[in-house]
């Protein structure tokens, strides 16, 4: 019996890679998500980044088995005639299947890190309860919009360590992890050019000294980014709810501080609270700053390779797992973002074996060594930035401040 299926090639699929004409492939079946991309619970950025490609591994990583039933309404009737699966992807999907059978993806909540874990839907048994946990811990208790967090964090997971697409590496004018930023790359996440001007060069030239002090106040940027998104014209789900949650933080937090007897103690309290959360921001940087980077959009056919190359694990005894919030198993977390963090240590040996089998790096160092690697990466870029033989575009404000006449 003749095959009645309709086929297109991967090259033809690539032509449908833009807003309004956005196709993807999952297990060789082609889906048109052009009209739905703005409704995607994970935000539009992951779909826009992977448009026109087979995205099976990313879909498997981020979605439970129940999500498959929703795909049929997007099916275009086409199949990929040149669809193939690499040995790495085959083994990765087998691991996901095995972990599912073992019940490792079942929701498990913990005290601490609830905002992050609920953002990955790892805590509560239903989306509604997870949503409640997200808004309570993120917006109301931390002052950070969970909508902004998911928008940013999902982009980071999809484009791990892409200089142009991963927002977690786009920290100009304060930090750069590579001299490639000196070429004023474009941020496709923020939709703007990241100008490497004279002011940025000055800050970057000293970044290995300013790293820890800046981390002490990094939360201020998260506060600002939350309001920038919520007050923008972007499509923000539950915008009013998000705003009310963030505003509630800015009511109770200043009120709490006001109960301290004098301004000296109030300032010390605020500085201490920011500094303590700075440890968390340092952890985020340790996991990726010293890992392999690339300048290109993410691809759907090298999911496992990009996640392992771009992430760094931190070795620690099991009693430290709670304090790290599971982020010390960053490779495992990136490969299996739905996996509750209490399961990451269990799956680590499987990931190590798979990396060894396919000749892929499995980078795991001590907390001290990870700090050394991060500072070394920043120092290397700082010293390159000091090379005055390489001109940079002028920052008019900075030039005016430094004008002598």
C-alpha beads as a LAMMPS data file, in Angstrom:
LAMMPS data file: protein, C-alpha beads

405 atoms
404 bonds

1 atom types
1 bond types

-500.0 500.0 xlo xhi
-500.0 500.0 ylo yhi
-500.0 500.0 zlo zhi

Masses

1 110.0

Atoms # bond

1 1 1 0.000 0.000 0.000
2 1 1 1.415 3.365 -1.049
3 1 1 2.312 5.873 1.642
4 1 1 -0.367 8.592 1.532
5 1 1 1.496 10.921 3.871
6 1 1 2.647 14.346 2.696
7 1 1 6.299 15.166 3.294
8 1 1 8.500 18.241 3.430
9 1 1 12.247 18.493 3.960
10 1 1 14.065 20.068 6.894
11 1 1 15.201 22.823 4.526
12 1 1 11.580 23.590 3.651
13 1 1 10.687 23.612 7.350
14 1 1 13.387 26.248 7.949
15 1 1 11.462 28.680 5.737
16 1 1 8.703 28.845 8.365
17 1 1 10.783 30.445 11.098
18 1 1 9.266 33.832 11.797
19 1 1 6.321 35.407 13.668
20 1 1 3.148 34.800 11.700
21 1 1 4.702 31.835 9.911
22 1 1 6.080 29.587 12.638
23 1 1 6.286 25.846 12.155
24 1 1 8.057 23.269 14.287
25 1 1 8.542 19.521 14.128
26 1 1 8.131 17.046 16.974
27 1 1 9.120 13.452 16.257
28 1 1 8.971 14.186 12.549
29 1 1 5.425 15.598 12.536
30 1 1 5.073 19.246 11.502
31 1 1 2.991 21.651 13.583
32 1 1 1.896 25.204 12.803
33 1 1 1.967 27.292 16.003
34 1 1 1.906 30.697 14.272
35 1 1 -1.350 31.848 15.855
36 1 1 -0.705 30.208 19.215
37 1 1 2.833 31.337 19.997
38 1 1 1.650 34.278 22.132
39 1 1 -0.469 31.899 24.207
40 1 1 2.376 29.481 24.913
41 1 1 2.594 29.079 28.732
42 1 1 6.391 29.126 28.520
43 1 1 6.399 32.419 26.622
44 1 1 6.927 33.125 22.942
45 1 1 10.723 33.304 23.056
46 1 1 11.420 29.531 23.175
47 1 1 9.227 28.929 20.130
48 1 1 10.637 31.901 18.227
49 1 1 14.180 30.711 18.952
50 1 1 13.539 27.169 17.731
51 1 1 11.195 28.017 14.857
52 1 1 11.619 26.043 11.658
53 1 1 13.351 23.125 13.379
54 1 1 12.685 19.767 14.964
55 1 1 12.272 20.517 18.678
56 1 1 11.558 17.039 20.032
57 1 1 14.217 17.031 22.756
58 1 1 13.234 20.464 24.070
59 1 1 9.563 19.449 24.051
60 1 1 10.329 16.242 25.943
61 1 1 12.431 18.163 28.466
62 1 1 9.825 20.791 29.320
63 1 1 6.495 19.003 28.945
64 1 1 4.828 16.117 30.794
65 1 1 3.202 13.249 28.929
66 1 1 -0.191 14.973 29.218
67 1 1 0.972 17.734 26.844
68 1 1 1.151 15.429 23.823
69 1 1 -2.633 15.288 23.481
70 1 1 -2.776 19.011 22.664
71 1 1 -0.519 18.749 19.610
72 1 1 -3.028 17.344 17.118
73 1 1 -4.858 20.650 16.667
74 1 1 -1.633 22.205 15.355
75 1 1 -0.741 19.358 12.972
76 1 1 -0.237 20.600 9.393
77 1 1 -0.553 17.197 7.755
78 1 1 3.130 17.153 6.846
79 1 1 5.931 14.879 7.982
80 1 1 9.679 15.416 7.706
81 1 1 11.010 13.158 4.972
82 1 1 14.577 13.444 6.266
83 1 1 13.762 13.129 9.964
84 1 1 16.453 11.293 11.900
85 1 1 17.437 10.901 15.541
86 1 1 21.036 10.983 16.730
87 1 1 22.382 8.372 19.135
88 1 1 22.700 11.038 21.828
89 1 1 19.055 12.078 21.458
90 1 1 17.911 8.455 21.426
91 1 1 19.700 7.791 24.709
92 1 1 18.436 11.063 26.203
93 1 1 14.812 10.273 25.390
94 1 1 15.291 6.783 26.802
95 1 1 16.462 8.320 30.094
96 1 1 13.407 10.587 30.225
97 1 1 11.183 7.544 29.686
98 1 1 12.983 5.540 32.375
99 1 1 12.826 8.382 34.902
100 1 1 9.108 8.742 34.190
101 1 1 8.517 5.035 34.866
102 1 1 10.530 5.355 38.096
103 1 1 8.193 8.159 39.223
104 1 1 11.025 10.668 39.521
105 1 1 9.029 13.464 37.866
106 1 1 6.282 13.348 40.497
107 1 1 5.848 16.726 42.204
108 1 1 7.737 17.181 45.456
109 1 1 7.756 20.455 47.387
110 1 1 10.468 21.666 49.735
111 1 1 10.961 24.615 52.026
112 1 1 13.189 27.161 50.337
113 1 1 13.689 27.864 46.622
114 1 1 9.936 27.551 46.142
115 1 1 9.836 30.376 43.587
116 1 1 12.297 28.627 41.278
117 1 1 10.839 25.158 41.783
118 1 1 7.217 26.246 41.324
119 1 1 8.291 28.182 38.223
120 1 1 9.320 24.813 36.804
121 1 1 6.030 23.304 38.080
122 1 1 7.923 20.908 40.360
123 1 1 6.100 21.643 43.620
124 1 1 2.302 21.397 43.518
125 1 1 0.155 18.740 41.890
126 1 1 -1.911 21.190 39.808
127 1 1 -1.107 24.234 37.683
128 1 1 -3.431 26.358 39.818
129 1 1 -1.636 25.587 43.071
130 1 1 1.720 26.026 41.355
131 1 1 0.551 29.404 40.087
132 1 1 -0.420 30.392 43.629
133 1 1 3.016 29.356 44.915
134 1 1 4.712 31.294 42.108
135 1 1 2.931 34.576 42.791
136 1 1 3.166 34.253 46.570
137 1 1 6.890 33.490 46.733
138 1 1 7.979 35.506 43.701
139 1 1 5.817 38.605 43.468
140 1 1 4.496 39.027 47.001
141 1 1 7.432 37.869 49.135
142 1 1 10.397 38.684 46.877
143 1 1 9.152 41.585 44.743
144 1 1 10.104 39.777 41.530
145 1 1 7.488 39.161 38.852
146 1 1 7.136 35.455 38.173
147 1 1 6.047 36.386 34.632
148 1 1 9.385 38.134 34.123
149 1 1 11.223 35.199 35.716
150 1 1 9.598 32.647 33.403
151 1 1 10.123 34.866 30.353
152 1 1 13.817 35.231 31.212
153 1 1 14.459 31.769 32.623
154 1 1 12.836 29.793 29.821
155 1 1 14.878 31.745 27.279
156 1 1 18.021 30.898 29.257
157 1 1 17.196 27.189 29.310
158 1 1 16.469 27.061 25.579
159 1 1 19.530 29.081 24.520
160 1 1 21.987 28.018 27.212
161 1 1 25.202 30.075 26.835
162 1 1 24.384 31.621 23.466
163 1 1 25.852 35.120 23.695
164 1 1 23.096 36.562 21.506
165 1 1 20.097 34.633 22.842
166 1 1 20.774 33.754 26.500
167 1 1 19.813 36.694 28.776
168 1 1 21.795 35.191 31.656
169 1 1 25.022 36.088 29.825
170 1 1 23.918 39.572 28.752
171 1 1 25.053 41.787 31.618
172 1 1 26.638 44.734 29.838
173 1 1 27.871 47.276 30.790
174 1 1 28.941 45.515 34.004
175 1 1 30.143 42.075 32.880
176 1 1 31.120 40.141 29.771
177 1 1 32.353 36.548 29.715
178 1 1 33.988 36.730 26.313
179 1 1 35.805 39.202 24.083
180 1 1 33.183 38.369 21.450
181 1 1 31.001 40.973 23.204
182 1 1 33.526 43.621 22.111
183 1 1 31.961 43.394 18.637
184 1 1 28.721 44.903 20.006
185 1 1 26.595 41.813 19.504
186 1 1 22.826 41.951 19.175
187 1 1 20.650 40.697 22.008
188 1 1 17.731 38.906 20.419
189 1 1 16.161 38.562 23.847
190 1 1 16.122 42.297 24.609
191 1 1 15.827 43.140 20.886
192 1 1 18.656 45.671 20.894
193 1 1 22.332 46.025 20.155
194 1 1 24.686 45.567 23.121
195 1 1 27.038 48.475 22.473
196 1 1 30.573 47.960 23.729
197 1 1 31.485 51.634 24.154
198 1 1 34.180 53.378 26.191
199 1 1 32.070 53.423 29.367
200 1 1 31.414 49.691 29.091
201 1 1 35.102 49.066 28.422
202 1 1 35.995 50.911 31.638
203 1 1 33.589 48.830 33.753
204 1 1 34.498 45.548 32.072
205 1 1 38.208 46.255 32.551
206 1 1 37.673 45.940 36.301
207 1 1 34.902 43.340 36.339
208 1 1 36.912 40.664 38.167
209 1 1 37.192 43.108 41.089
210 1 1 33.609 44.383 40.983
211 1 1 31.911 40.991 40.520
212 1 1 31.134 40.212 44.166
213 1 1 30.184 43.793 45.168
214 1 1 27.793 44.045 42.222
215 1 1 26.268 40.668 43.098
216 1 1 25.365 42.088 46.508
217 1 1 22.986 44.482 44.760
218 1 1 22.005 42.358 41.758
219 1 1 18.467 42.010 43.079
220 1 1 17.836 45.667 42.266
221 1 1 18.079 44.776 38.583
222 1 1 15.458 42.061 39.053
223 1 1 13.121 44.577 40.694
224 1 1 13.611 46.944 37.755
225 1 1 13.207 44.248 35.093
226 1 1 9.950 43.127 36.709
227 1 1 8.403 46.593 36.444
228 1 1 9.806 47.128 32.937
229 1 1 8.027 43.992 31.711
230 1 1 4.775 44.510 33.616
231 1 1 4.459 48.115 32.416
232 1 1 5.422 47.293 28.830
233 1 1 3.125 46.604 25.887
234 1 1 4.203 42.951 25.754
235 1 1 1.640 40.214 26.194
236 1 1 1.942 39.427 29.928
237 1 1 -0.379 36.703 31.280
238 1 1 -2.218 37.737 34.460
239 1 1 -0.718 41.247 34.270
240 1 1 -2.987 42.775 36.935
241 1 1 -2.392 39.859 39.294
242 1 1 1.356 40.170 38.723
243 1 1 1.328 43.913 39.405
244 1 1 -0.750 43.552 42.561
245 1 1 1.668 40.936 43.852
246 1 1 4.740 43.101 43.227
247 1 1 3.047 46.191 44.681
248 1 1 2.151 44.223 47.820
249 1 1 5.869 43.544 48.326
250 1 1 6.634 47.258 48.122
251 1 1 3.993 47.857 50.783
252 1 1 4.965 45.267 53.383
253 1 1 8.755 45.434 52.955
254 1 1 9.165 49.199 53.590
255 1 1 6.586 48.896 56.379
256 1 1 8.643 46.154 58.016
257 1 1 11.832 48.209 57.720
258 1 1 10.076 51.229 59.231
259 1 1 9.631 49.368 62.529
260 1 1 13.392 49.458 63.121
261 1 1 14.274 52.226 65.605
262 1 1 16.579 54.406 63.478
263 1 1 17.854 54.994 59.960
264 1 1 21.201 53.388 60.670
265 1 1 19.614 50.053 61.523
266 1 1 17.200 50.340 58.612
267 1 1 20.027 50.822 56.129
268 1 1 22.019 47.957 57.649
269 1 1 18.972 45.672 57.458
270 1 1 18.331 46.460 53.784
271 1 1 22.011 46.071 52.869
272 1 1 22.199 42.776 54.759
273 1 1 19.089 41.393 53.039
274 1 1 20.466 42.320 49.621
275 1 1 23.902 40.890 50.398
276 1 1 22.501 37.551 51.570
277 1 1 20.503 37.155 48.356
278 1 1 23.697 38.084 46.507
279 1 1 24.999 34.606 47.340
280 1 1 22.196 33.214 45.202
281 1 1 23.163 35.470 42.303
282 1 1 26.773 34.315 42.573
283 1 1 25.535 30.715 42.339
284 1 1 23.685 31.502 39.099
285 1 1 26.880 32.879 37.556
286 1 1 29.108 30.020 38.722
287 1 1 26.962 27.530 36.830
288 1 1 27.562 29.096 33.403
289 1 1 30.097 31.943 33.214
290 1 1 33.143 29.698 32.765
291 1 1 31.452 27.153 30.487
292 1 1 31.540 26.929 26.700
293 1 1 29.797 29.757 24.850
294 1 1 28.709 30.225 21.243
295 1 1 27.420 32.986 18.950
296 1 1 24.385 31.629 17.120
297 1 1 20.712 30.850 17.645
298 1 1 19.949 27.606 19.495
299 1 1 19.282 24.468 17.485
300 1 1 16.773 21.736 18.125
301 1 1 19.006 18.834 17.125
302 1 1 21.812 19.249 19.669
303 1 1 19.843 19.786 22.864
304 1 1 21.825 17.405 25.058
305 1 1 25.186 18.638 23.776
306 1 1 24.416 22.345 24.280
307 1 1 23.110 21.825 27.829
308 1 1 26.121 19.791 28.944
309 1 1 28.660 22.057 27.235
310 1 1 27.128 25.219 28.685
311 1 1 26.644 24.123 32.303
312 1 1 28.870 23.418 35.296
313 1 1 28.060 21.220 38.293
314 1 1 29.357 22.001 41.776
315 1 1 30.373 19.067 43.957
316 1 1 29.189 19.046 47.547
317 1 1 28.103 16.583 50.252
318 1 1 24.444 15.591 50.230
319 1 1 23.669 17.631 53.357
320 1 1 24.487 20.766 51.327
321 1 1 21.896 20.002 48.637
322 1 1 19.198 22.070 50.336
323 1 1 21.452 25.130 50.603
324 1 1 22.334 25.000 46.908
325 1 1 18.677 24.564 45.970
326 1 1 19.565 21.870 43.475
327 1 1 21.485 24.381 41.366
328 1 1 24.735 22.544 42.086
329 1 1 23.412 19.860 39.709
330 1 1 23.061 22.398 36.932
331 1 1 23.719 19.953 34.091
332 1 1 21.015 17.606 35.351
333 1 1 18.638 20.521 35.960
334 1 1 19.093 21.792 32.408
335 1 1 18.583 18.352 30.901
336 1 1 15.541 17.575 33.060
337 1 1 14.037 20.951 34.126
338 1 1 10.812 19.290 35.352
339 1 1 12.690 17.020 37.745
340 1 1 12.258 17.960 41.439
341 1 1 15.625 18.954 42.869
342 1 1 15.590 16.168 45.456
343 1 1 15.945 13.733 42.530
344 1 1 18.902 15.406 40.814
345 1 1 21.547 13.565 42.827
346 1 1 19.855 10.250 41.953
347 1 1 20.017 10.852 38.202
348 1 1 23.545 12.275 38.179
349 1 1 25.258 8.875 37.619
350 1 1 23.025 8.226 34.585
351 1 1 23.985 11.580 33.075
352 1 1 27.686 10.972 33.738
353 1 1 27.508 7.600 31.998
354 1 1 25.718 9.075 28.994
355 1 1 28.273 11.885 28.677
356 1 1 31.113 9.372 28.894
357 1 1 29.492 7.119 26.284
358 1 1 29.254 9.945 23.746
359 1 1 32.490 11.748 24.596
360 1 1 30.749 14.815 26.012
361 1 1 32.065 16.897 28.916
362 1 1 30.626 16.455 32.383
363 1 1 32.157 19.355 34.286
364 1 1 31.944 19.137 38.072
365 1 1 34.197 21.088 40.458
366 1 1 34.174 22.293 44.054
367 1 1 32.441 25.514 45.088
368 1 1 35.838 27.136 45.597
369 1 1 37.092 25.997 42.191
370 1 1 33.926 27.231 40.478
371 1 1 34.553 30.689 41.948
372 1 1 38.148 30.585 40.730
373 1 1 37.022 29.598 37.225
374 1 1 34.423 32.372 37.123
375 1 1 36.841 35.069 38.275
376 1 1 39.461 33.756 35.841
377 1 1 36.954 34.033 32.990
378 1 1 36.060 37.590 33.986
379 1 1 39.723 38.538 34.427
380 1 1 40.669 37.204 30.999
381 1 1 37.965 39.313 29.341
382 1 1 38.901 42.319 31.509
383 1 1 42.533 42.210 30.422
384 1 1 41.482 41.965 26.783
385 1 1 39.188 44.968 27.255
386 1 1 42.165 47.010 28.468
387 1 1 43.896 46.613 25.118
388 1 1 43.746 50.224 23.949
389 1 1 44.916 49.285 20.456
390 1 1 41.378 48.145 19.721
391 1 1 39.073 51.176 19.346
392 1 1 35.484 51.106 20.554
393 1 1 32.499 53.328 19.751
394 1 1 32.367 56.443 21.898
395 1 1 29.811 56.873 24.633
396 1 1 28.940 60.559 24.342
397 1 1 27.878 60.916 27.984
398 1 1 31.052 59.227 29.222
399 1 1 33.215 61.361 26.908
400 1 1 31.530 64.541 28.164
401 1 1 32.115 63.609 31.810
402 1 1 35.808 63.059 31.106
403 1 1 36.363 66.139 28.948
404 1 1 39.073 68.495 30.187
405 1 1 39.436 71.981 28.715

Bonds

1 1 1 2
2 1 2 3
3 1 3 4
4 1 4 5
5 1 5 6
6 1 6 7
7 1 7 8
8 1 8 9
9 1 9 10
10 1 10 11
11 1 11 12
12 1 12 13
13 1 13 14
14 1 14 15
15 1 15 16
16 1 16 17
17 1 17 18
18 1 18 19
19 1 19 20
20 1 20 21
21 1 21 22
22 1 22 23
23 1 23 24
24 1 24 25
25 1 25 26
26 1 26 27
27 1 27 28
28 1 28 29
29 1 29 30
30 1 30 31
31 1 31 32
32 1 32 33
33 1 33 34
34 1 34 35
35 1 35 36
36 1 36 37
37 1 37 38
38 1 38 39
39 1 39 40
40 1 40 41
41 1 41 42
42 1 42 43
43 1 43 44
44 1 44 45
45 1 45 46
46 1 46 47
47 1 47 48
48 1 48 49
49 1 49 50
50 1 50 51
51 1 51 52
52 1 52 53
53 1 53 54
54 1 54 55
55 1 55 56
56 1 56 57
57 1 57 58
58 1 58 59
59 1 59 60
60 1 60 61
61 1 61 62
62 1 62 63
63 1 63 64
64 1 64 65
65 1 65 66
66 1 66 67
67 1 67 68
68 1 68 69
69 1 69 70
70 1 70 71
71 1 71 72
72 1 72 73
73 1 73 74
74 1 74 75
75 1 75 76
76 1 76 77
77 1 77 78
78 1 78 79
79 1 79 80
80 1 80 81
81 1 81 82
82 1 82 83
83 1 83 84
84 1 84 85
85 1 85 86
86 1 86 87
87 1 87 88
88 1 88 89
89 1 89 90
90 1 90 91
91 1 91 92
92 1 92 93
93 1 93 94
94 1 94 95
95 1 95 96
96 1 96 97
97 1 97 98
98 1 98 99
99 1 99 100
100 1 100 101
101 1 101 102
102 1 102 103
103 1 103 104
104 1 104 105
105 1 105 106
106 1 106 107
107 1 107 108
108 1 108 109
109 1 109 110
110 1 110 111
111 1 111 112
112 1 112 113
113 1 113 114
114 1 114 115
115 1 115 116
116 1 116 117
117 1 117 118
118 1 118 119
119 1 119 120
120 1 120 121
121 1 121 122
122 1 122 123
123 1 123 124
124 1 124 125
125 1 125 126
126 1 126 127
127 1 127 128
128 1 128 129
129 1 129 130
130 1 130 131
131 1 131 132
132 1 132 133
133 1 133 134
134 1 134 135
135 1 135 136
136 1 136 137
137 1 137 138
138 1 138 139
139 1 139 140
140 1 140 141
141 1 141 142
142 1 142 143
143 1 143 144
144 1 144 145
145 1 145 146
146 1 146 147
147 1 147 148
148 1 148 149
149 1 149 150
150 1 150 151
151 1 151 152
152 1 152 153
153 1 153 154
154 1 154 155
155 1 155 156
156 1 156 157
157 1 157 158
158 1 158 159
159 1 159 160
160 1 160 161
161 1 161 162
162 1 162 163
163 1 163 164
164 1 164 165
165 1 165 166
166 1 166 167
167 1 167 168
168 1 168 169
169 1 169 170
170 1 170 171
171 1 171 172
172 1 172 173
173 1 173 174
174 1 174 175
175 1 175 176
176 1 176 177
177 1 177 178
178 1 178 179
179 1 179 180
180 1 180 181
181 1 181 182
182 1 182 183
183 1 183 184
184 1 184 185
185 1 185 186
186 1 186 187
187 1 187 188
188 1 188 189
189 1 189 190
190 1 190 191
191 1 191 192
192 1 192 193
193 1 193 194
194 1 194 195
195 1 195 196
196 1 196 197
197 1 197 198
198 1 198 199
199 1 199 200
200 1 200 201
201 1 201 202
202 1 202 203
203 1 203 204
204 1 204 205
205 1 205 206
206 1 206 207
207 1 207 208
208 1 208 209
209 1 209 210
210 1 210 211
211 1 211 212
212 1 212 213
213 1 213 214
214 1 214 215
215 1 215 216
216 1 216 217
217 1 217 218
218 1 218 219
219 1 219 220
220 1 220 221
221 1 221 222
222 1 222 223
223 1 223 224
224 1 224 225
225 1 225 226
226 1 226 227
227 1 227 228
228 1 228 229
229 1 229 230
230 1 230 231
231 1 231 232
232 1 232 233
233 1 233 234
234 1 234 235
235 1 235 236
236 1 236 237
237 1 237 238
238 1 238 239
239 1 239 240
240 1 240 241
241 1 241 242
242 1 242 243
243 1 243 244
244 1 244 245
245 1 245 246
246 1 246 247
247 1 247 248
248 1 248 249
249 1 249 250
250 1 250 251
251 1 251 252
252 1 252 253
253 1 253 254
254 1 254 255
255 1 255 256
256 1 256 257
257 1 257 258
258 1 258 259
259 1 259 260
260 1 260 261
261 1 261 262
262 1 262 263
263 1 263 264
264 1 264 265
265 1 265 266
266 1 266 267
267 1 267 268
268 1 268 269
269 1 269 270
270 1 270 271
271 1 271 272
272 1 272 273
273 1 273 274
274 1 274 275
275 1 275 276
276 1 276 277
277 1 277 278
278 1 278 279
279 1 279 280
280 1 280 281
281 1 281 282
282 1 282 283
283 1 283 284
284 1 284 285
285 1 285 286
286 1 286 287
287 1 287 288
288 1 288 289
289 1 289 290
290 1 290 291
291 1 291 292
292 1 292 293
293 1 293 294
294 1 294 295
295 1 295 296
296 1 296 297
297 1 297 298
298 1 298 299
299 1 299 300
300 1 300 301
301 1 301 302
302 1 302 303
303 1 303 304
304 1 304 305
305 1 305 306
306 1 306 307
307 1 307 308
308 1 308 309
309 1 309 310
310 1 310 311
311 1 311 312
312 1 312 313
313 1 313 314
314 1 314 315
315 1 315 316
316 1 316 317
317 1 317 318
318 1 318 319
319 1 319 320
320 1 320 321
321 1 321 322
322 1 322 323
323 1 323 324
324 1 324 325
325 1 325 326
326 1 326 327
327 1 327 328
328 1 328 329
329 1 329 330
330 1 330 331
331 1 331 332
332 1 332 333
333 1 333 334
334 1 334 335
335 1 335 336
336 1 336 337
337 1 337 338
338 1 338 339
339 1 339 340
340 1 340 341
341 1 341 342
342 1 342 343
343 1 343 344
344 1 344 345
345 1 345 346
346 1 346 347
347 1 347 348
348 1 348 349
349 1 349 350
350 1 350 351
351 1 351 352
352 1 352 353
353 1 353 354
354 1 354 355
355 1 355 356
356 1 356 357
357 1 357 358
358 1 358 359
359 1 359 360
360 1 360 361
361 1 361 362
362 1 362 363
363 1 363 364
364 1 364 365
365 1 365 366
366 1 366 367
367 1 367 368
368 1 368 369
369 1 369 370
370 1 370 371
371 1 371 372
372 1 372 373
373 1 373 374
374 1 374 375
375 1 375 376
376 1 376 377
377 1 377 378
378 1 378 379
379 1 379 380
380 1 380 381
381 1 381 382
382 1 382 383
383 1 383 384
384 1 384 385
385 1 385 386
386 1 386 387
387 1 387 388
388 1 388 389
389 1 389 390
390 1 390 391
391 1 391 392
392 1 392 393
393 1 393 394
394 1 394 395
395 1 395 396
396 1 396 397
397 1 397 398
398 1 398 399
399 1 399 400
400 1 400 401
401 1 401 402
402 1 402 403
403 1 403 404
404 1 404 405
